[in-house]
Amino acid sequence: MNSTFEPVIGLEVHAQLLTKSKAFCGCTTQFGNDPNANTCPVCLGMPGVLPVLNKSVVEFAIKMGLATNCTIAPKSIFARKNYFYPDLPKGYQISQYDQPICKDGWLDVELKDGSVKHIGITRIHIEEDAGKSIHDQDPDTLVDVNRCGVPLIEIVSEPDIRSPHEAHQYLSIIKQLVTYLGICDGNMEEGSLRCDANISIRPKGREQFGTKTEVKNMNSFRNVERALEYEINRQIGLLEDGGTVVQETLLWDADKNIALPMRSKEEAHDYRYFPDPDLVPVLVDQKWISEIAATLPELPEARRNRFIGGYHLPLYDATILTQEKSLADYFEKAVALLAQKNDEGYKSVSNWTMTEVLRLMNDLHVSIDQCVVTPDRLAAMVNLISEGVISGKIGKEVFAEMLKSLDEPKVIVERLGLVQVSDTSAIEKIVDEIIARSQAQVAQYRAGKMQIFGYFVGETMKAMKGKANPKIVNEILKSKLV
């Protein structure tokens, strides 16, 4: 990226809300149903029908507004946004324009260097989704209008973002928040979380913005970063070659790693907004806001800080464990079942969760809720380690067996004969044998080569097939190698 220019980026994030019915009718929002099955005269825009606002949509929007430090408007108005696409049966989209439900919010995002960037949120407004045009199943374009009328919130940032990395971090927090709040599943591949980016560049030090383009069709965080990098470099190249940036909408092609022109970019007046005559204003009083605020869950930042302060976990652990609400819930369910609730136990559960549990989820492509090693089974295994019944190394064998068997860890240990040996005399006998045949290493250790101690530990554990209590092994070795 050319160091004489800086990008100016604003993001528009659409989050599909997890309501059971659509925004203005009773049709289901179930994803994956047969094409054009989730429809009725209202969401198809038939003559004579009237929309009725779904109360849950308003409550979900207010939840997101509160979580992003927005002001909740006491009065907001629905408007008709007029445009003509094959997948928009009414010829207009019900949205909010000059009087949105939430405005003037902000989020703080942490950057690579540890600094914090303050990113403003202009507005969060409610709108209904359009349908979907399908181009790859038939020579003609097909239209599925199941999605018409599905409720969305659009989260519009200020043009405060200055790099693709900042955009990625901001999006990560947005996804965290909507999933913690339970208002959106955050699935970008299925389109329930979508991002459009407005991008311009300007010489560093100049306050005036350059001409912006909009990039659409980015279905992953990585694609957002790649698309932004591409478009920033494209605009810089144009200006350096003496050209000009044209205001237009581009579609990101992830296969080719390029953004292709779609149409000239519209301005607000192109949509001919006007208040929807069939919908009354939405009135929100402080009592309703307070009731909704009382239902908010503990949000990611607060939960991360509590994991650090309450469980004394390192920042890294707390950050990983609270990235997803379900993972944080898993950790807390496990630690609640520990026999010894102390820092060592909390860190042990954290380590097993971040390594073996996450690896299992990635390998099998399952969610934490589908993980066969449930929180109670993990806690039971950690308890066996802390009680000295098995070692951490044997724990890995037990964990692997838990993937194949639904037996409790204690039963697995007994069935496979994995109980840890803590018999001092048995361990001492093996240690004496190893020292007797390793006089060269003994001499090195006594001459000050302390790292050779690991050799004796390894040989002892090997001789006892990993079942010796490591703490006792270390104590006996230290006493005999003096």
C-alpha positions as CSV (number, residue, x, y, z in Angstrom):
1,M,0.0,0.0,0.0
2,N,1.4,3.4,-1.0
3,S,2.5,5.3,2.1
4,T,1.5,8.7,0.7
5,F,-2.2,7.8,0.6
6,E,-4.5,6.7,3.3
7,P,-7.8,4.8,2.9
8,V,-11.1,6.0,4.3
9,I,-13.4,3.1,4.9
10,G,-17.0,2.9,6.2
11,L,-18.8,-0.4,6.6
12,E,-22.5,-1.3,6.3
13,V,-23.3,-4.5,8.1
14,H,-26.6,-6.3,7.5
15,A,-27.6,-8.7,10.3
16,Q,-30.5,-11.0,9.7
17,L,-32.5,-11.2,12.9
18,L,-33.4,-14.5,14.5
19,T,-37.1,-13.9,14.8
20,K,-39.4,-16.8,14.1
21,S,-41.5,-14.8,11.7
22,K,-40.8,-12.0,9.2
23,A,-40.7,-8.3,9.9
24,F,-44.2,-7.4,8.7
25,C,-46.1,-10.7,8.3
26,G,-46.4,-14.1,10.0
27,C,-44.4,-16.1,7.5
28,T,-41.6,-18.3,8.9
29,T,-37.9,-17.2,8.5
30,Q,-36.7,-20.8,8.4
31,F,-33.6,-21.0,6.3
32,G,-33.3,-23.9,3.7
33,N,-37.0,-24.4,3.0
34,D,-38.1,-25.1,-0.6
35,P,-37.8,-22.0,-2.8
36,N,-40.7,-19.6,-2.6
37,A,-42.4,-21.6,0.2
38,N,-42.1,-19.0,3.0
39,T,-44.4,-16.4,1.4
40,C,-47.8,-14.8,1.7
41,P,-49.7,-11.9,0.1
42,V,-48.0,-9.4,2.5
43,C,-44.4,-10.2,1.8
44,L,-45.2,-10.7,-1.9
45,G,-46.7,-7.2,-2.0
46,M,-50.1,-8.1,-3.3
47,P,-52.7,-5.3,-3.7
48,G,-54.8,-4.5,-0.7
49,V,-52.5,-6.1,2.0
50,L,-51.2,-4.2,5.0
51,P,-47.9,-4.8,6.9
52,V,-47.9,-5.3,10.7
53,L,-44.6,-4.7,12.5
54,N,-43.1,-7.6,14.5
55,K,-42.4,-6.3,18.0
56,S,-39.4,-8.6,18.4
57,V,-37.7,-6.9,15.5
58,V,-37.8,-3.6,17.4
59,E,-36.6,-5.2,20.6
60,F,-33.6,-6.9,18.8
61,A,-32.6,-3.6,17.2
62,I,-32.7,-1.8,20.6
63,K,-30.5,-4.6,22.1
64,M,-27.9,-4.0,19.5
65,G,-28.2,-0.3,19.9
66,L,-27.6,-0.6,23.7
67,A,-24.6,-2.9,23.1
68,T,-23.0,-0.4,20.7
69,N,-23.5,2.7,22.9
70,C,-26.2,4.2,20.7
71,T,-28.9,6.6,21.5
72,I,-32.3,4.9,21.2
73,A,-34.7,7.2,19.3
74,P,-38.0,7.8,21.1
75,K,-39.6,8.0,17.7
76,S,-38.5,6.3,14.4
77,I,-40.3,6.1,11.1
78,F,-40.4,3.5,8.3
79,A,-39.9,4.6,4.8
80,R,-40.2,3.0,1.3
81,K,-36.9,2.7,-0.5
82,N,-37.9,2.4,-4.2
83,Y,-35.9,0.3,-6.7
84,F,-36.7,-2.4,-9.2
85,Y,-35.0,-5.8,-9.0
86,P,-36.4,-9.1,-10.1
87,D,-36.2,-10.3,-6.5
88,L,-38.1,-7.4,-5.0
89,P,-41.8,-8.1,-5.7
90,K,-43.2,-4.9,-4.2
91,G,-40.8,-2.7,-6.2
92,Y,-39.8,-1.1,-2.9
93,Q,-38.1,-2.1,0.4
94,I,-39.5,-1.1,3.8
95,S,-36.6,0.5,5.6
96,Q,-35.8,3.4,7.8
97,Y,-34.2,6.6,6.4
98,D,-33.9,9.9,8.2
99,Q,-35.3,8.7,11.5
100,P,-33.6,5.4,12.5
101,I,-34.2,3.5,15.7
102,C,-30.6,3.9,16.9
103,K,-27.9,6.5,16.2
104,D,-24.6,8.0,17.4
105,G,-23.0,4.9,18.8
106,W,-19.4,3.6,18.9
107,L,-17.1,0.6,19.4
108,D,-13.5,0.4,20.5
109,V,-11.4,-2.2,18.6
110,E,-8.0,-3.5,19.6
111,L,-5.3,-3.3,16.9
112,K,-2.2,-5.4,16.3
113,D,0.1,-3.1,18.2
114,G,-2.2,-3.2,21.3
115,S,-3.6,0.3,20.7
116,V,-7.4,0.9,20.7
117,K,-9.2,2.5,17.8
118,H,-12.5,4.3,18.4
119,I,-15.0,3.7,15.5
120,G,-18.2,5.6,15.4
121,I,-21.5,4.1,14.4
122,T,-23.7,6.5,12.5
123,R,-27.0,4.6,12.8
124,I,-28.6,1.2,13.2
125,H,-31.9,0.9,11.4
126,I,-34.5,-1.8,10.7
127,E,-35.4,-3.0,7.3
128,E,-36.8,-6.0,5.4
129,D,-34.6,-8.2,3.2
130,A,-35.1,-8.7,-0.5
131,G,-35.3,-12.1,-2.2
132,K,-32.5,-13.9,-4.0
133,S,-31.6,-14.1,-7.7
134,I,-30.0,-17.4,-8.7
135,H,-27.8,-17.4,-11.8
136,D,-26.2,-20.9,-11.7
137,Q,-29.0,-23.4,-11.7
138,D,-30.7,-22.7,-15.1
139,P,-29.9,-20.8,-18.3
140,D,-32.4,-18.2,-17.1
141,T,-32.2,-16.3,-13.9
142,L,-34.3,-17.9,-11.1
143,V,-35.8,-16.0,-8.2
144,D,-36.4,-17.3,-4.7
145,V,-38.5,-14.8,-2.6
146,N,-38.3,-16.8,0.7
147,R,-36.0,-14.1,2.1
148,C,-38.4,-11.2,1.2
149,G,-39.6,-9.6,4.4
150,V,-37.0,-11.3,6.6
151,P,-36.0,-8.7,9.2
152,L,-32.6,-7.1,9.2
153,I,-30.8,-4.4,11.1
154,E,-28.2,-2.4,9.1
155,I,-25.3,-1.1,11.2
156,V,-23.6,1.8,9.5
157,S,-20.2,2.9,10.7
158,E,-18.7,6.3,10.4
159,P,-15.8,6.6,7.9
160,D,-13.4,6.1,10.7
161,I,-11.7,2.8,9.5
162,R,-8.2,3.3,8.0
163,S,-7.1,-0.2,7.1
164,P,-8.4,-3.7,6.1
165,H,-7.1,-5.0,9.5
166,E,-9.2,-2.4,11.4
167,A,-12.2,-3.4,9.3
168,H,-11.6,-7.1,10.2
169,Q,-11.4,-6.3,13.9
170,Y,-14.6,-4.1,13.8
171,L,-16.5,-6.9,12.0
172,S,-15.3,-9.4,14.5
173,I,-16.8,-7.4,17.4
174,I,-20.0,-6.9,15.5
175,K,-20.3,-10.6,15.0
176,Q,-19.5,-11.3,18.6
177,L,-22.2,-8.9,19.8
178,V,-25.0,-10.1,17.6
179,T,-24.3,-13.7,18.6
180,Y,-23.9,-12.9,22.3
181,L,-27.2,-11.0,22.2
182,G,-28.8,-14.0,20.4
183,I,-30.3,-11.8,17.7
184,C,-28.3,-13.2,14.7
185,D,-26.4,-16.4,14.1
186,G,-23.5,-14.5,12.4
187,N,-23.2,-16.9,9.5
188,M,-21.7,-15.0,6.6
189,E,-21.6,-18.0,4.3
190,E,-25.4,-18.3,4.5
191,G,-25.9,-14.6,4.2
192,S,-27.3,-13.9,7.7
193,L,-24.4,-11.5,8.3
194,R,-23.4,-9.4,5.2
195,C,-21.0,-6.6,4.8
196,D,-20.7,-3.8,2.2
197,A,-17.8,-1.5,2.2
198,N,-17.5,2.2,1.1
199,I,-13.9,3.0,0.2
200,S,-12.0,6.1,-0.9
201,I,-8.4,7.2,-0.6
202,R,-6.8,10.6,0.0
203,P,-3.3,12.0,0.4
204,K,-2.2,11.7,4.0
205,G,-2.9,14.9,5.9
206,R,-5.8,15.9,3.8
207,E,-9.2,16.1,5.5
208,Q,-11.4,16.1,2.4
209,F,-12.6,12.7,1.3
210,G,-11.9,11.3,-2.1
211,T,-14.5,9.7,-4.4
212,K,-15.9,6.5,-2.9
213,T,-16.8,3.2,-4.4
214,E,-18.9,0.5,-2.8
215,V,-17.8,-3.2,-2.7
216,K,-20.4,-5.9,-2.2
217,N,-20.6,-9.7,-2.1
218,M,-18.0,-10.4,0.6
219,N,-19.0,-13.6,2.4
220,S,-16.2,-13.9,4.9
221,F,-13.9,-11.8,7.1
222,R,-11.0,-12.8,4.9
223,N,-12.8,-11.8,1.8
224,V,-13.6,-8.4,3.3
225,E,-9.8,-7.9,4.0
226,R,-8.8,-9.1,0.5
227,A,-11.5,-7.0,-1.2
228,L,-10.5,-3.8,0.7
229,E,-6.8,-4.4,-0.1
230,Y,-7.6,-4.9,-3.8
231,E,-9.8,-1.8,-4.1
232,I,-7.4,0.5,-2.1
233,N,-4.5,-0.5,-4.4
234,R,-6.7,-0.1,-7.5
235,Q,-7.7,3.4,-6.5
236,I,-4.1,4.4,-5.7
237,G,-3.0,3.0,-9.0
238,L,-5.6,5.0,-10.9
239,L,-4.6,8.3,-9.2
240,E,-0.9,7.7,-9.7
241,D,-1.5,7.1,-13.4
242,G,-3.3,10.4,-13.7
243,G,-6.8,8.9,-13.8
244,T,-9.8,9.5,-11.6
245,V,-11.9,7.2,-9.4
246,V,-15.5,6.8,-10.6
247,Q,-18.3,6.4,-8.0
248,E,-19.7,3.0,-8.6
249,T,-20.7,-0.3,-7.0
250,L,-18.4,-3.3,-7.4
251,L,-18.9,-7.0,-6.8
252,W,-16.1,-9.0,-5.2
253,D,-15.1,-12.1,-7.1
254,A,-13.4,-14.3,-4.5
255,D,-12.2,-16.8,-7.1
256,K,-10.4,-14.2,-9.2
257,N,-9.5,-11.9,-6.3
258,I,-10.8,-8.9,-8.2
259,A,-13.8,-6.5,-7.8
260,L,-15.9,-6.0,-10.9
261,P,-18.2,-3.1,-11.7
262,M,-21.8,-3.7,-11.1
263,R,-23.5,-0.3,-11.6
264,S,-23.0,3.3,-11.0
265,K,-23.4,4.0,-7.2
266,E,-26.7,5.4,-6.2
267,E,-27.2,8.3,-3.9
268,A,-30.1,8.5,-1.4
269,H,-32.2,10.6,-3.7
270,D,-32.1,7.9,-6.3
271,Y,-34.2,5.7,-4.1
272,R,-37.0,8.3,-3.8
273,Y,-37.5,7.6,-0.1
274,F,-40.9,8.6,1.5
275,P,-42.6,7.6,4.7
276,D,-44.5,4.3,4.4
277,P,-48.2,5.3,4.6
278,D,-49.2,1.8,5.9
279,L,-46.9,1.9,9.0
280,V,-47.3,4.2,12.1
281,P,-44.2,5.6,13.8
282,V,-42.4,3.4,16.3
283,L,-42.6,5.0,19.8
284,V,-40.1,3.8,22.4
285,D,-40.2,5.1,26.0
286,Q,-37.6,4.8,28.6
287,K,-39.5,2.1,30.5
288,W,-39.3,-0.2,27.5
289,I,-35.6,0.6,27.0
290,S,-34.9,-0.3,30.6
291,E,-36.9,-3.5,30.4
292,I,-34.8,-4.6,27.3
293,A,-31.6,-3.5,28.9
294,A,-32.3,-5.7,31.9
295,T,-32.4,-8.8,29.5
296,L,-29.0,-8.1,28.0
297,P,-26.4,-10.9,28.6
298,E,-22.9,-10.3,29.9
299,L,-21.2,-8.9,26.8
300,P,-17.8,-10.1,25.5
301,E,-15.5,-7.4,26.9
302,A,-17.1,-7.7,30.4
303,R,-16.9,-11.5,30.3
304,R,-13.3,-11.4,29.2
305,N,-12.4,-9.1,32.0
306,R,-14.2,-11.3,34.5
307,F,-12.3,-14.4,33.2
308,I,-9.1,-12.5,33.9
309,G,-10.1,-11.2,37.3
310,G,-12.2,-14.1,38.6
311,Y,-10.4,-17.1,37.2
312,H,-6.9,-15.4,36.9
313,L,-6.5,-16.5,33.3
314,P,-4.0,-14.8,31.1
315,L,-5.3,-12.2,28.6
316,Y,-4.7,-14.6,25.7
317,D,-6.8,-17.4,27.3
318,A,-9.6,-15.1,28.2
319,T,-9.7,-13.6,24.7
320,I,-9.9,-17.0,23.0
321,L,-12.5,-18.4,25.4
322,T,-14.8,-15.4,25.1
323,Q,-14.7,-15.1,21.3
324,E,-17.9,-17.1,21.1
325,K,-20.6,-17.1,23.8
326,S,-21.1,-20.9,23.5
327,L,-17.3,-21.5,24.1
328,A,-17.3,-19.3,27.1
329,D,-20.4,-21.1,28.4
330,Y,-18.6,-24.4,27.9
331,F,-15.6,-23.3,29.9
332,E,-17.8,-22.0,32.8
333,K,-19.9,-25.2,32.9
334,A,-16.7,-27.2,33.2
335,V,-15.0,-25.1,35.9
336,A,-18.2,-25.2,37.9
337,L,-17.8,-29.0,38.2
338,L,-14.1,-29.0,39.3
339,A,-13.4,-30.8,42.6
340,Q,-10.7,-28.2,43.3
341,K,-11.8,-24.7,42.3
342,N,-8.5,-23.0,42.2
343,D,-6.2,-21.2,39.7
344,E,-4.5,-24.4,38.7
345,G,-7.8,-26.1,37.9
346,Y,-9.1,-23.1,35.9
347,K,-6.0,-22.9,33.8
348,S,-6.1,-26.7,33.2
349,V,-9.7,-26.5,31.9
350,S,-8.6,-23.5,29.8
351,N,-5.7,-25.4,28.3
352,W,-7.7,-28.4,27.4
353,T,-10.5,-26.3,25.9
354,M,-8.2,-24.2,23.8
355,T,-6.1,-27.2,22.5
356,E,-7.9,-30.5,22.4
357,V,-11.5,-29.3,22.4
358,L,-11.0,-26.6,19.7
359,R,-8.9,-29.0,17.6
360,L,-11.7,-31.6,17.8
361,M,-14.3,-29.0,16.7
362,N,-12.1,-28.0,13.7
363,D,-11.3,-31.5,12.7
364,L,-14.9,-32.7,12.8
365,H,-16.5,-29.3,11.7
366,V,-18.9,-29.3,14.7
367,S,-20.0,-26.6,17.0
368,I,-19.1,-26.7,20.7
369,D,-22.7,-27.7,21.5
370,Q,-22.2,-30.8,19.3
371,C,-18.9,-31.8,20.9
372,V,-18.9,-35.3,22.3
373,V,-16.6,-34.2,25.1
374,T,-19.1,-32.3,27.1
375,P,-18.2,-29.9,29.9
376,D,-19.0,-32.5,32.6
377,R,-16.8,-35.1,30.9
378,L,-13.9,-32.7,30.5
379,A,-14.2,-31.6,34.2
380,A,-14.3,-35.3,35.3
381,M,-11.0,-35.9,33.4
382,V,-9.3,-32.8,34.8
383,N,-10.4,-33.9,38.3
384,L,-8.7,-37.2,37.8
385,I,-5.5,-35.4,36.8
386,S,-5.7,-33.0,39.8
387,E,-6.3,-36.0,42.2
388,G,-3.2,-37.7,40.8
389,V,-5.2,-40.7,39.4
390,I,-3.7,-40.0,36.0
391,S,-1.0,-37.7,34.6
392,G,-1.6,-35.0,32.0
393,K,0.1,-37.2,29.4
394,I,-2.3,-40.1,30.1
395,G,-5.1,-37.5,30.0
396,K,-4.5,-37.2,26.3
397,E,-5.1,-41.0,25.9
398,V,-8.3,-40.7,28.0
399,F,-9.4,-37.7,25.9
400,A,-8.9,-39.7,22.7
401,E,-10.9,-42.6,24.1
402,M,-13.7,-40.2,25.1
403,L,-14.2,-39.5,21.3
404,K,-14.9,-43.2,20.7
405,S,-16.8,-44.1,23.9
406,L,-19.5,-42.4,26.0
407,D,-18.0,-44.0,29.1
408,E,-17.1,-41.6,31.9
409,P,-13.3,-40.8,32.2
410,K,-13.0,-42.8,35.4
411,V,-14.5,-45.9,33.7
412,I,-12.1,-45.5,30.7
413,V,-9.1,-45.2,33.0
414,E,-10.1,-48.4,34.9
415,R,-11.0,-50.3,31.7
416,L,-7.7,-49.4,30.0
417,G,-5.5,-49.8,33.1
418,L,-4.3,-46.2,32.9
419,V,-4.2,-45.5,36.7
420,Q,-1.1,-43.5,37.6
421,V,1.5,-45.2,39.7
422,S,2.2,-43.2,42.9
423,D,3.9,-46.1,44.7
424,T,7.2,-44.5,45.8
425,S,9.1,-47.8,46.1
426,A,8.0,-48.9,42.6
427,I,9.2,-45.6,41.1
428,E,12.4,-45.6,43.2
429,K,13.3,-49.1,41.9
430,I,13.0,-47.9,38.3
431,V,15.0,-44.7,39.0
432,D,17.8,-46.8,40.5
433,E,18.0,-48.9,37.4
434,I,18.1,-45.9,35.1
435,I,20.8,-44.2,37.2
436,A,22.9,-47.3,37.3
437,R,23.0,-47.6,33.5
438,S,23.4,-43.9,32.8
439,Q,26.6,-43.0,34.6
440,A,27.8,-40.7,31.8
441,Q,24.6,-38.6,32.1
442,V,24.9,-38.7,35.9
443,A,28.4,-37.2,35.7
444,Q,27.2,-34.5,33.3
445,Y,24.3,-33.5,35.6
446,R,26.6,-33.4,38.6
447,A,29.1,-31.3,36.6
448,G,26.3,-28.6,36.2
449,K,24.6,-29.6,33.0
450,M,21.1,-29.3,34.5
451,Q,19.2,-29.7,31.3
452,I,20.2,-33.4,31.3
453,F,17.6,-33.8,34.1
454,G,14.9,-34.2,31.4
455,Y,16.7,-37.3,30.2
456,F,16.2,-39.1,33.5
457,V,12.5,-38.0,33.7
458,G,11.9,-39.2,30.2
459,E,13.6,-42.5,30.7
460,T,11.6,-43.1,33.9
461,M,8.3,-42.3,32.3
462,K,9.1,-44.4,29.4
463,A,10.0,-47.4,31.6
464,M,6.7,-47.0,33.4
465,K,4.7,-46.5,30.2
466,G,3.8,-43.0,31.1
467,K,1.9,-44.0,34.3
468,A,4.3,-42.8,36.9
469,N,3.3,-39.7,38.9
470,P,5.5,-37.0,37.5
471,K,5.7,-35.1,40.7
472,I,7.0,-38.1,42.6
473,V,9.4,-39.0,39.8
474,N,10.9,-35.5,40.0
475,E,11.3,-35.6,43.7
476,I,13.0,-39.1,43.7
477,L,15.4,-38.1,40.9
478,K,16.4,-34.9,42.6
479,S,17.2,-36.7,45.8
480,K,19.2,-39.4,44.1
481,L,21.2,-37.2,41.7
482,V,22.6,-34.9,44.3
